[in-house]
Amino acid sequence: MNRVAMRYGEALFSLSSERGTVLCWQKELKEFIHVIKENEEIINILSSGFYDTKKRIKIAREIFKFNDTTLDD
């Protein structure tokens, strides 16, 4: 795992620990990993230079039904 991924992972764990949402994030990340492993096309779409960053974020949110309020107070 690279340094950037480790830093984000540690920050996510620290923040979710403080807010008591570790199990919620664990569930969401396991589901994310499962979907990625089962659908190689998703990786191709999300890493493609064809779409700009905003479009890739929108696609990811639609695919994963990501709720970015998980860490909200």
Backbone hydrogen bonds, N-H to C=O, Kabsch-Sander energy under -0.5 kcal/mol:
donor,donor_aa,acceptor,acceptor_aa,energy
6,M,2,N,-2.2
7,R,3,R,-2.5
8,Y,4,V,-2.5
9,G,5,A,-2.7
10,E,6,M,-2.8
11,A,7,R,-2.4
12,L,8,Y,-2.8
13,F,9,G,-2.5
14,S,10,E,-2.6
15,L,11,A,-2.7
16,S,12,L,-2.7
17,S,13,F,-2.2
18,E,14,S,-2.1
19,R,15,L,-1.6
20,G,16,S,-0.6
20,G,17,S,-0.8
21,T,16,S,-2.7
22,V,16,S,-0.6
25,W,21,T,-2.4
26,Q,22,V,-2.7
27,K,23,L,-2.2
28,E,24,C,-2.3
29,L,25,W,-2.9
30,K,26,Q,-2.2
31,E,27,K,-2.2
32,F,28,E,-2.3
33,I,29,L,-2.6
34,H,30,K,-2.3
35,V,31,E,-2.6
36,I,32,F,-2.5
37,K,33,I,-2.6
38,E,34,H,-1.9
39,N,35,V,-1.3
42,I,39,N,-1.3
43,I,39,N,-0.7
44,N,40,E,-1.8
45,I,41,E,-2.7
46,L,42,I,-2.9
47,S,43,I,-1.7
48,S,44,N,-0.6
48,S,45,I,-0.8
51,Y,48,S,-0.5
56,R,52,D,-2.3
57,I,53,T,-2.4
58,K,54,K,-2.2
59,I,55,K,-2.6
60,A,56,R,-2.6
61,R,57,I,-2.6
62,E,58,K,-2.1
63,I,59,I,-2.7
64,F,60,A,-2.8
65,K,61,R,-1.3
66,F,61,R,-0.6
68,D,66,F,-0.8
70,T,67,N,-1.5
72,D,69,T,-1.5
